[in-house]
Amino acid sequence: MAQSAISLCSKALIKLGAHPIISFTENTAEAQVALQLYEATRDALLSSYPWHFATAQEELSLLRDAPCADYAYAYRLPNDFLRALSAGVNSNGKGLNYRIYERTLHCDSKNVVLTYIFNPKEENYPPFFDYVLILKLAAEFCLPLTENSSKAKHLEQMAKEAFNQAKLIDAQQNLPQTINHFPLIEVR
């Protein structure tokens, strides 16, 4: 079922034992806490693991001004960029030496393909991620709304367990990585 930011926050509030919200602009403590904590919690969870549903590749746009040191070229990062996974040249999305400064990628290549974590729309989250996010939000909302630290710790533990399960599910959606170059085998 497709979710929205409001429905995810409402489910987290219900899990916590609080009242659900209809809008972030409501004049309630629940709405204010959800408004203040939702985006940061979501982005931290998205960038904490290379989720397949939130991974993209893009050829970056070269910036006119070159970096002042270390690298020859600078590229603009995508608007929805959360975290870099790798960078490559032409049709290869990995193997390039690079560094990220502020909102730019610096390297010595004239073209760059970046593999990165982005922020997809909530309705595109798979159910296993929805569940982790709901538990993580409930854990984050708990102290400001209930001041119950033992309940917050319990919800955090549940979120960690769900996170580990979600990583396993997500990992099964891709072929296992092969070892392309392994010197010990080549010696034989």
PyMOL CGO cylinders between C-alpha atoms (Angstrom):
from pymol import cmd
from pymol.cgo import CYLINDER

trace = [
    CYLINDER, 0.00, 0.00, 0.00, 1.38, 3.39, -0.99, 0.3, 1, 1, 1, 1, 1, 1,
    CYLINDER, 1.38, 3.39, -0.99, 2.18, 5.59, 1.99, 0.3, 1, 1, 1, 1, 1, 1,
    CYLINDER, 2.18, 5.59, 1.99, 2.59, 9.32, 2.48, 0.3, 1, 1, 1, 1, 1, 1,
    CYLINDER, 2.59, 9.32, 2.48, 4.71, 11.18, 5.03, 0.3, 1, 1, 1, 1, 1, 1,
    CYLINDER, 4.71, 11.18, 5.03, 1.56, 11.89, 7.05, 0.3, 1, 1, 1, 1, 1, 1,
    CYLINDER, 1.56, 11.89, 7.05, 0.38, 8.26, 7.04, 0.3, 1, 1, 1, 1, 1, 1,
    CYLINDER, 0.38, 8.26, 7.04, 3.84, 7.00, 8.05, 0.3, 1, 1, 1, 1, 1, 1,
    CYLINDER, 3.84, 7.00, 8.05, 3.98, 9.50, 10.92, 0.3, 1, 1, 1, 1, 1, 1,
    CYLINDER, 3.98, 9.50, 10.92, 0.41, 8.66, 11.96, 0.3, 1, 1, 1, 1, 1, 1,
    CYLINDER, 0.41, 8.66, 11.96, 1.20, 4.95, 12.10, 0.3, 1, 1, 1, 1, 1, 1,
    CYLINDER, 1.20, 4.95, 12.10, 4.31, 5.71, 14.17, 0.3, 1, 1, 1, 1, 1, 1,
    CYLINDER, 4.31, 5.71, 14.17, 2.21, 7.81, 16.56, 0.3, 1, 1, 1, 1, 1, 1,
    CYLINDER, 2.21, 7.81, 16.56, -0.37, 5.04, 16.88, 0.3, 1, 1, 1, 1, 1, 1,
    CYLINDER, -0.37, 5.04, 16.88, 2.44, 2.53, 17.56, 0.3, 1, 1, 1, 1, 1, 1,
    CYLINDER, 2.44, 2.53, 17.56, 3.58, 4.90, 20.30, 0.3, 1, 1, 1, 1, 1, 1,
    CYLINDER, 3.58, 4.90, 20.30, 0.08, 5.15, 21.77, 0.3, 1, 1, 1, 1, 1, 1,
    CYLINDER, 0.08, 5.15, 21.77, -0.42, 8.78, 20.69, 0.3, 1, 1, 1, 1, 1, 1,
    CYLINDER, -0.42, 8.78, 20.69, -3.10, 10.33, 18.47, 0.3, 1, 1, 1, 1, 1, 1,
    CYLINDER, -3.10, 10.33, 18.47, -2.61, 10.15, 14.69, 0.3, 1, 1, 1, 1, 1, 1,
    CYLINDER, -2.61, 10.15, 14.69, -2.31, 13.34, 12.65, 0.3, 1, 1, 1, 1, 1, 1,
    CYLINDER, -2.31, 13.34, 12.65, -4.00, 14.52, 9.47, 0.3, 1, 1, 1, 1, 1, 1,
    CYLINDER, -4.00, 14.52, 9.47, -1.52, 17.31, 8.69, 0.3, 1, 1, 1, 1, 1, 1,
    CYLINDER, -1.52, 17.31, 8.69, 1.85, 18.59, 9.84, 0.3, 1, 1, 1, 1, 1, 1,
    CYLINDER, 1.85, 18.59, 9.84, 0.23, 21.99, 10.41, 0.3, 1, 1, 1, 1, 1, 1,
    CYLINDER, 0.23, 21.99, 10.41, -2.17, 20.83, 13.12, 0.3, 1, 1, 1, 1, 1, 1,
    CYLINDER, -2.17, 20.83, 13.12, -1.92, 22.66, 16.41, 0.3, 1, 1, 1, 1, 1, 1,
    CYLINDER, -1.92, 22.66, 16.41, -0.96, 19.53, 18.38, 0.3, 1, 1, 1, 1, 1, 1,
    CYLINDER, -0.96, 19.53, 18.38, 2.22, 18.29, 20.01, 0.3, 1, 1, 1, 1, 1, 1,
    CYLINDER, 2.22, 18.29, 20.01, 2.11, 15.17, 17.82, 0.3, 1, 1, 1, 1, 1, 1,
    CYLINDER, 2.11, 15.17, 17.82, 2.06, 17.22, 14.60, 0.3, 1, 1, 1, 1, 1, 1,
    CYLINDER, 2.06, 17.22, 14.60, 4.85, 19.50, 15.77, 0.3, 1, 1, 1, 1, 1, 1,
    CYLINDER, 4.85, 19.50, 15.77, 7.10, 16.59, 16.80, 0.3, 1, 1, 1, 1, 1, 1,
    CYLINDER, 7.10, 16.59, 16.80, 6.40, 14.77, 13.52, 0.3, 1, 1, 1, 1, 1, 1,
    CYLINDER, 6.40, 14.77, 13.52, 7.14, 17.91, 11.50, 0.3, 1, 1, 1, 1, 1, 1,
    CYLINDER, 7.14, 17.91, 11.50, 10.44, 18.49, 13.31, 0.3, 1, 1, 1, 1, 1, 1,
    CYLINDER, 10.44, 18.49, 13.31, 11.70, 14.88, 13.27, 0.3, 1, 1, 1, 1, 1, 1,
    CYLINDER, 11.70, 14.88, 13.27, 10.29, 13.20, 10.17, 0.3, 1, 1, 1, 1, 1, 1,
    CYLINDER, 10.29, 13.20, 10.17, 12.65, 14.37, 7.41, 0.3, 1, 1, 1, 1, 1, 1,
    CYLINDER, 12.65, 14.37, 7.41, 15.86, 13.96, 9.40, 0.3, 1, 1, 1, 1, 1, 1,
    CYLINDER, 15.86, 13.96, 9.40, 14.85, 10.47, 10.58, 0.3, 1, 1, 1, 1, 1, 1,
    CYLINDER, 14.85, 10.47, 10.58, 13.81, 9.40, 7.07, 0.3, 1, 1, 1, 1, 1, 1,
    CYLINDER, 13.81, 9.40, 7.07, 17.00, 10.72, 5.44, 0.3, 1, 1, 1, 1, 1, 1,
    CYLINDER, 17.00, 10.72, 5.44, 19.22, 9.14, 8.09, 0.3, 1, 1, 1, 1, 1, 1,
    CYLINDER, 19.22, 9.14, 8.09, 17.52, 5.77, 7.60, 0.3, 1, 1, 1, 1, 1, 1,
    CYLINDER, 17.52, 5.77, 7.60, 17.71, 6.00, 3.81, 0.3, 1, 1, 1, 1, 1, 1,
    CYLINDER, 17.71, 6.00, 3.81, 21.40, 6.86, 3.84, 0.3, 1, 1, 1, 1, 1, 1,
    CYLINDER, 21.40, 6.86, 3.84, 22.33, 4.24, 6.47, 0.3, 1, 1, 1, 1, 1, 1,
    CYLINDER, 22.33, 4.24, 6.47, 22.31, 1.34, 3.98, 0.3, 1, 1, 1, 1, 1, 1,
    CYLINDER, 22.31, 1.34, 3.98, 22.57, 1.02, 0.17, 0.3, 1, 1, 1, 1, 1, 1,
    CYLINDER, 22.57, 1.02, 0.17, 18.88, 0.20, -0.35, 0.3, 1, 1, 1, 1, 1, 1,
    CYLINDER, 18.88, 0.20, -0.35, 18.19, -1.03, -3.88, 0.3, 1, 1, 1, 1, 1, 1,
    CYLINDER, 18.19, -1.03, -3.88, 14.93, 0.92, -4.13, 0.3, 1, 1, 1, 1, 1, 1,
    CYLINDER, 14.93, 0.92, -4.13, 16.79, 4.15, -3.29, 0.3, 1, 1, 1, 1, 1, 1,
    CYLINDER, 16.79, 4.15, -3.29, 19.89, 3.63, -5.46, 0.3, 1, 1, 1, 1, 1, 1,
    CYLINDER, 19.89, 3.63, -5.46, 20.34, 5.48, -8.74, 0.3, 1, 1, 1, 1, 1, 1,
    CYLINDER, 20.34, 5.48, -8.74, 23.03, 6.18, -11.31, 0.3, 1, 1, 1, 1, 1, 1,
    CYLINDER, 23.03, 6.18, -11.31, 23.48, 9.46, -13.07, 0.3, 1, 1, 1, 1, 1, 1,
    CYLINDER, 23.48, 9.46, -13.07, 26.03, 11.07, -15.36, 0.3, 1, 1, 1, 1, 1, 1,
    CYLINDER, 26.03, 11.07, -15.36, 27.04, 14.25, -13.56, 0.3, 1, 1, 1, 1, 1, 1,
    CYLINDER, 27.04, 14.25, -13.56, 27.20, 17.77, -15.01, 0.3, 1, 1, 1, 1, 1, 1,
    CYLINDER, 27.20, 17.77, -15.01, 30.65, 19.34, -15.14, 0.3, 1, 1, 1, 1, 1, 1,
    CYLINDER, 30.65, 19.34, -15.14, 30.93, 22.67, -13.36, 0.3, 1, 1, 1, 1, 1, 1,
    CYLINDER, 30.93, 22.67, -13.36, 32.66, 25.55, -15.11, 0.3, 1, 1, 1, 1, 1, 1,
    CYLINDER, 32.66, 25.55, -15.11, 35.00, 26.34, -12.21, 0.3, 1, 1, 1, 1, 1, 1,
    CYLINDER, 35.00, 26.34, -12.21, 37.74, 23.80, -11.49, 0.3, 1, 1, 1, 1, 1, 1,
    CYLINDER, 37.74, 23.80, -11.49, 38.63, 22.87, -7.90, 0.3, 1, 1, 1, 1, 1, 1,
    CYLINDER, 38.63, 22.87, -7.90, 41.43, 24.91, -6.32, 0.3, 1, 1, 1, 1, 1, 1,
    CYLINDER, 41.43, 24.91, -6.32, 43.49, 21.83, -5.33, 0.3, 1, 1, 1, 1, 1, 1,
    CYLINDER, 43.49, 21.83, -5.33, 43.89, 18.05, -5.53, 0.3, 1, 1, 1, 1, 1, 1,
    CYLINDER, 43.89, 18.05, -5.53, 41.57, 17.37, -8.50, 0.3, 1, 1, 1, 1, 1, 1,
    CYLINDER, 41.57, 17.37, -8.50, 41.11, 18.76, -12.01, 0.3, 1, 1, 1, 1, 1, 1,
    CYLINDER, 41.11, 18.76, -12.01, 37.31, 18.70, -12.33, 0.3, 1, 1, 1, 1, 1, 1,
    CYLINDER, 37.31, 18.70, -12.33, 34.25, 19.44, -10.23, 0.3, 1, 1, 1, 1, 1, 1,
    CYLINDER, 34.25, 19.44, -10.23, 30.71, 18.12, -10.80, 0.3, 1, 1, 1, 1, 1, 1,
    CYLINDER, 30.71, 18.12, -10.80, 27.32, 19.09, -9.44, 0.3, 1, 1, 1, 1, 1, 1,
    CYLINDER, 27.32, 19.09, -9.44, 25.67, 16.41, -7.31, 0.3, 1, 1, 1, 1, 1, 1,
    CYLINDER, 25.67, 16.41, -7.31, 22.05, 15.49, -8.09, 0.3, 1, 1, 1, 1, 1, 1,
    CYLINDER, 22.05, 15.49, -8.09, 19.34, 17.43, -6.23, 0.3, 1, 1, 1, 1, 1, 1,
    CYLINDER, 19.34, 17.43, -6.23, 18.03, 14.28, -4.53, 0.3, 1, 1, 1, 1, 1, 1,
    CYLINDER, 18.03, 14.28, -4.53, 21.52, 13.11, -3.47, 0.3, 1, 1, 1, 1, 1, 1,
    CYLINDER, 21.52, 13.11, -3.47, 21.87, 11.68, 0.04, 0.3, 1, 1, 1, 1, 1, 1,
    CYLINDER, 21.87, 11.68, 0.04, 25.03, 9.56, -0.10, 0.3, 1, 1, 1, 1, 1, 1,
    CYLINDER, 25.03, 9.56, -0.10, 27.59, 8.42, -2.68, 0.3, 1, 1, 1, 1, 1, 1,
    CYLINDER, 27.59, 8.42, -2.68, 28.17, 4.71, -3.18, 0.3, 1, 1, 1, 1, 1, 1,
    CYLINDER, 28.17, 4.71, -3.18, 30.71, 4.82, -6.03, 0.3, 1, 1, 1, 1, 1, 1,
    CYLINDER, 30.71, 4.82, -6.03, 31.75, 6.72, -9.12, 0.3, 1, 1, 1, 1, 1, 1,
    CYLINDER, 31.75, 6.72, -9.12, 33.07, 5.59, -12.47, 0.3, 1, 1, 1, 1, 1, 1,
    CYLINDER, 33.07, 5.59, -12.47, 33.73, 6.60, -16.04, 0.3, 1, 1, 1, 1, 1, 1,
    CYLINDER, 33.73, 6.60, -16.04, 31.57, 6.03, -19.15, 0.3, 1, 1, 1, 1, 1, 1,
    CYLINDER, 31.57, 6.03, -19.15, 29.44, 2.91, -18.67, 0.3, 1, 1, 1, 1, 1, 1,
    CYLINDER, 29.44, 2.91, -18.67, 31.18, 1.77, -15.48, 0.3, 1, 1, 1, 1, 1, 1,
    CYLINDER, 31.18, 1.77, -15.48, 29.65, 3.07, -12.25, 0.3, 1, 1, 1, 1, 1, 1,
    CYLINDER, 29.65, 3.07, -12.25, 32.65, 2.30, -10.04, 0.3, 1, 1, 1, 1, 1, 1,
    CYLINDER, 32.65, 2.30, -10.04, 36.43, 2.47, -9.84, 0.3, 1, 1, 1, 1, 1, 1,
    CYLINDER, 36.43, 2.47, -9.84, 36.99, 6.23, -9.96, 0.3, 1, 1, 1, 1, 1, 1,
    CYLINDER, 36.99, 6.23, -9.96, 39.01, 8.07, -7.32, 0.3, 1, 1, 1, 1, 1, 1,
    CYLINDER, 39.01, 8.07, -7.32, 36.92, 11.02, -6.11, 0.3, 1, 1, 1, 1, 1, 1,
    CYLINDER, 36.92, 11.02, -6.11, 36.11, 13.19, -3.13, 0.3, 1, 1, 1, 1, 1, 1,
    CYLINDER, 36.11, 13.19, -3.13, 32.94, 15.06, -2.20, 0.3, 1, 1, 1, 1, 1, 1,
    CYLINDER, 32.94, 15.06, -2.20, 33.24, 18.65, -1.01, 0.3, 1, 1, 1, 1, 1, 1,
    CYLINDER, 33.24, 18.65, -1.01, 30.12, 20.57, -0.03, 0.3, 1, 1, 1, 1, 1, 1,
    CYLINDER, 30.12, 20.57, -0.03, 27.61, 19.74, -2.82, 0.3, 1, 1, 1, 1, 1, 1,
    CYLINDER, 27.61, 19.74, -2.82, 30.19, 18.86, -5.50, 0.3, 1, 1, 1, 1, 1, 1,
    CYLINDER, 30.19, 18.86, -5.50, 32.17, 15.79, -6.54, 0.3, 1, 1, 1, 1, 1, 1,
    CYLINDER, 32.17, 15.79, -6.54, 35.83, 16.37, -7.38, 0.3, 1, 1, 1, 1, 1, 1,
    CYLINDER, 35.83, 16.37, -7.38, 37.90, 13.99, -9.52, 0.3, 1, 1, 1, 1, 1, 1,
    CYLINDER, 37.90, 13.99, -9.52, 40.40, 13.85, -12.39, 0.3, 1, 1, 1, 1, 1, 1,
    CYLINDER, 40.40, 13.85, -12.39, 38.01, 12.49, -15.04, 0.3, 1, 1, 1, 1, 1, 1,
    CYLINDER, 38.01, 12.49, -15.04, 36.25, 14.47, -17.76, 0.3, 1, 1, 1, 1, 1, 1,
    CYLINDER, 36.25, 14.47, -17.76, 33.06, 12.47, -17.30, 0.3, 1, 1, 1, 1, 1, 1,
    CYLINDER, 33.06, 12.47, -17.30, 31.58, 10.81, -14.23, 0.3, 1, 1, 1, 1, 1, 1,
    CYLINDER, 31.58, 10.81, -14.23, 28.81, 8.30, -13.58, 0.3, 1, 1, 1, 1, 1, 1,
    CYLINDER, 28.81, 8.30, -13.58, 27.76, 8.44, -9.93, 0.3, 1, 1, 1, 1, 1, 1,
    CYLINDER, 27.76, 8.44, -9.93, 26.03, 5.59, -8.12, 0.3, 1, 1, 1, 1, 1, 1,
    CYLINDER, 26.03, 5.59, -8.12, 24.26, 7.11, -5.14, 0.3, 1, 1, 1, 1, 1, 1,
    CYLINDER, 24.26, 7.11, -5.14, 21.47, 6.91, -2.60, 0.3, 1, 1, 1, 1, 1, 1,
    CYLINDER, 21.47, 6.91, -2.60, 18.60, 9.27, -3.36, 0.3, 1, 1, 1, 1, 1, 1,
    CYLINDER, 18.60, 9.27, -3.36, 15.41, 10.23, -1.60, 0.3, 1, 1, 1, 1, 1, 1,
    CYLINDER, 15.41, 10.23, -1.60, 12.52, 8.45, -3.38, 0.3, 1, 1, 1, 1, 1, 1,
    CYLINDER, 12.52, 8.45, -3.38, 8.90, 9.44, -2.92, 0.3, 1, 1, 1, 1, 1, 1,
    CYLINDER, 8.90, 9.44, -2.92, 7.26, 7.80, 0.08, 0.3, 1, 1, 1, 1, 1, 1,
    CYLINDER, 7.26, 7.80, 0.08, 4.75, 5.97, -2.10, 0.3, 1, 1, 1, 1, 1, 1,
    CYLINDER, 4.75, 5.97, -2.10, 7.67, 4.12, -3.72, 0.3, 1, 1, 1, 1, 1, 1,
    CYLINDER, 7.67, 4.12, -3.72, 9.00, 2.67, -0.46, 0.3, 1, 1, 1, 1, 1, 1,
    CYLINDER, 9.00, 2.67, -0.46, 8.67, -1.10, -0.21, 0.3, 1, 1, 1, 1, 1, 1,
    CYLINDER, 8.67, -1.10, -0.21, 6.63, -2.46, 2.73, 0.3, 1, 1, 1, 1, 1, 1,
    CYLINDER, 6.63, -2.46, 2.73, 9.72, -3.71, 4.59, 0.3, 1, 1, 1, 1, 1, 1,
    CYLINDER, 9.72, -3.71, 4.59, 11.16, -0.17, 4.60, 0.3, 1, 1, 1, 1, 1, 1,
    CYLINDER, 11.16, -0.17, 4.60, 7.82, 1.36, 5.62, 0.3, 1, 1, 1, 1, 1, 1,
    CYLINDER, 7.82, 1.36, 5.62, 7.80, -0.87, 8.69, 0.3, 1, 1, 1, 1, 1, 1,
    CYLINDER, 7.80, -0.87, 8.69, 11.36, 0.06, 9.71, 0.3, 1, 1, 1, 1, 1, 1,
    CYLINDER, 11.36, 0.06, 9.71, 10.65, 3.76, 9.21, 0.3, 1, 1, 1, 1, 1, 1,
    CYLINDER, 10.65, 3.76, 9.21, 7.44, 3.57, 11.27, 0.3, 1, 1, 1, 1, 1, 1,
    CYLINDER, 7.44, 3.57, 11.27, 9.30, 1.90, 14.16, 0.3, 1, 1, 1, 1, 1, 1,
    CYLINDER, 9.30, 1.90, 14.16, 12.21, 4.34, 13.92, 0.3, 1, 1, 1, 1, 1, 1,
    CYLINDER, 12.21, 4.34, 13.92, 9.81, 7.30, 13.91, 0.3, 1, 1, 1, 1, 1, 1,
    CYLINDER, 9.81, 7.30, 13.91, 7.94, 5.89, 16.92, 0.3, 1, 1, 1, 1, 1, 1,
    CYLINDER, 7.94, 5.89, 16.92, 11.26, 5.56, 18.78, 0.3, 1, 1, 1, 1, 1, 1,
    CYLINDER, 11.26, 5.56, 18.78, 12.21, 9.15, 17.87, 0.3, 1, 1, 1, 1, 1, 1,
    CYLINDER, 12.21, 9.15, 17.87, 8.78, 10.55, 18.77, 0.3, 1, 1, 1, 1, 1, 1,
    CYLINDER, 8.78, 10.55, 18.77, 8.63, 8.69, 22.09, 0.3, 1, 1, 1, 1, 1, 1,
    CYLINDER, 8.63, 8.69, 22.09, 10.72, 10.91, 24.37, 0.3, 1, 1, 1, 1, 1, 1,
    CYLINDER, 10.72, 10.91, 24.37, 9.32, 14.27, 23.25, 0.3, 1, 1, 1, 1, 1, 1,
    CYLINDER, 9.32, 14.27, 23.25, 5.73, 13.02, 23.50, 0.3, 1, 1, 1, 1, 1, 1,
    CYLINDER, 5.73, 13.02, 23.50, 5.76, 10.58, 26.43, 0.3, 1, 1, 1, 1, 1, 1,
    CYLINDER, 5.76, 10.58, 26.43, 9.02, 11.19, 28.32, 0.3, 1, 1, 1, 1, 1, 1,
    CYLINDER, 9.02, 11.19, 28.32, 9.14, 7.41, 28.75, 0.3, 1, 1, 1, 1, 1, 1,
    CYLINDER, 9.14, 7.41, 28.75, 12.77, 6.38, 28.18, 0.3, 1, 1, 1, 1, 1, 1,
    CYLINDER, 12.77, 6.38, 28.18, 12.17, 2.64, 28.68, 0.3, 1, 1, 1, 1, 1, 1,
    CYLINDER, 12.17, 2.64, 28.68, 9.46, 2.67, 26.01, 0.3, 1, 1, 1, 1, 1, 1,
    CYLINDER, 9.46, 2.67, 26.01, 11.82, 4.64, 23.72, 0.3, 1, 1, 1, 1, 1, 1,
    CYLINDER, 11.82, 4.64, 23.72, 14.57, 2.05, 24.24, 0.3, 1, 1, 1, 1, 1, 1,
    CYLINDER, 14.57, 2.05, 24.24, 12.15, -0.78, 23.52, 0.3, 1, 1, 1, 1, 1, 1,
    CYLINDER, 12.15, -0.78, 23.52, 10.97, 0.88, 20.29, 0.3, 1, 1, 1, 1, 1, 1,
    CYLINDER, 10.97, 0.88, 20.29, 14.58, 1.55, 19.28, 0.3, 1, 1, 1, 1, 1, 1,
    CYLINDER, 14.58, 1.55, 19.28, 15.41, -2.14, 19.79, 0.3, 1, 1, 1, 1, 1, 1,
    CYLINDER, 15.41, -2.14, 19.79, 12.40, -3.14, 17.70, 0.3, 1, 1, 1, 1, 1, 1,
    CYLINDER, 12.40, -3.14, 17.70, 13.53, -0.70, 14.98, 0.3, 1, 1, 1, 1, 1, 1,
    CYLINDER, 13.53, -0.70, 14.98, 17.05, -2.22, 14.99, 0.3, 1, 1, 1, 1, 1, 1,
    CYLINDER, 17.05, -2.22, 14.99, 15.67, -5.73, 14.60, 0.3, 1, 1, 1, 1, 1, 1,
    CYLINDER, 15.67, -5.73, 14.60, 13.34, -4.64, 11.80, 0.3, 1, 1, 1, 1, 1, 1,
    CYLINDER, 13.34, -4.64, 11.80, 16.25, -2.79, 10.13, 0.3, 1, 1, 1, 1, 1, 1,
    CYLINDER, 16.25, -2.79, 10.13, 18.36, -5.97, 10.12, 0.3, 1, 1, 1, 1, 1, 1,
    CYLINDER, 18.36, -5.97, 10.12, 15.46, -7.95, 8.66, 0.3, 1, 1, 1, 1, 1, 1,
    CYLINDER, 15.46, -7.95, 8.66, 14.84, -5.28, 6.01, 0.3, 1, 1, 1, 1, 1, 1,
    CYLINDER, 14.84, -5.28, 6.01, 18.51, -5.34, 4.99, 0.3, 1, 1, 1, 1, 1, 1,
    CYLINDER, 18.51, -5.34, 4.99, 18.26, -9.10, 4.43, 0.3, 1, 1, 1, 1, 1, 1,
    CYLINDER, 18.26, -9.10, 4.43, 15.12, -8.71, 2.34, 0.3, 1, 1, 1, 1, 1, 1,
    CYLINDER, 15.12, -8.71, 2.34, 16.65, -5.88, 0.31, 0.3, 1, 1, 1, 1, 1, 1,
    CYLINDER, 16.65, -5.88, 0.31, 19.87, -7.84, -0.29, 0.3, 1, 1, 1, 1, 1, 1,
    CYLINDER, 19.87, -7.84, -0.29, 17.88, -10.70, -1.80, 0.3, 1, 1, 1, 1, 1, 1,
    CYLINDER, 17.88, -10.70, -1.80, 16.67, -8.43, -4.58, 0.3, 1, 1, 1, 1, 1, 1,
    CYLINDER, 16.67, -8.43, -4.58, 20.02, -8.45, -6.35, 0.3, 1, 1, 1, 1, 1, 1,
    CYLINDER, 20.02, -8.45, -6.35, 22.52, -11.00, -7.60, 0.3, 1, 1, 1, 1, 1, 1,
    CYLINDER, 22.52, -11.00, -7.60, 25.41, -11.53, -5.20, 0.3, 1, 1, 1, 1, 1, 1,
    CYLINDER, 25.41, -11.53, -5.20, 28.52, -9.50, -5.95, 0.3, 1, 1, 1, 1, 1, 1,
    CYLINDER, 28.52, -9.50, -5.95, 31.25, -11.44, -7.70, 0.3, 1, 1, 1, 1, 1, 1,
    CYLINDER, 31.25, -11.44, -7.70, 34.94, -11.06, -6.98, 0.3, 1, 1, 1, 1, 1, 1,
    CYLINDER, 34.94, -11.06, -6.98, 36.41, -9.68, -10.20, 0.3, 1, 1, 1, 1, 1, 1,
    CYLINDER, 36.41, -9.68, -10.20, 40.04, -9.53, -9.16, 0.3, 1, 1, 1, 1, 1, 1,
    CYLINDER, 40.04, -9.53, -9.16, 41.50, -11.73, -6.44, 0.3, 1, 1, 1, 1, 1, 1,
    CYLINDER, 41.50, -11.73, -6.44, 45.31, -12.11, -6.51, 0.3, 1, 1, 1, 1, 1, 1,
    CYLINDER, 45.31, -12.11, -6.51, 45.41, -15.31, -4.41, 0.3, 1, 1, 1, 1, 1, 1,
    CYLINDER, 45.41, -15.31, -4.41, 43.37, -17.20, -7.00, 0.3, 1, 1, 1, 1, 1, 1,
    CYLINDER, 43.37, -17.20, -7.00, 45.42, -15.79, -9.88, 0.3, 1, 1, 1, 1, 1, 1,
    CYLINDER, 45.42, -15.79, -9.88, 48.65, -17.05, -8.27, 0.3, 1, 1, 1, 1, 1, 1,
    CYLINDER, 48.65, -17.05, -8.27, 47.43, -20.64, -8.49, 0.3, 1, 1, 1, 1, 1, 1,
]
cmd.load_cgo(trace, "trace")
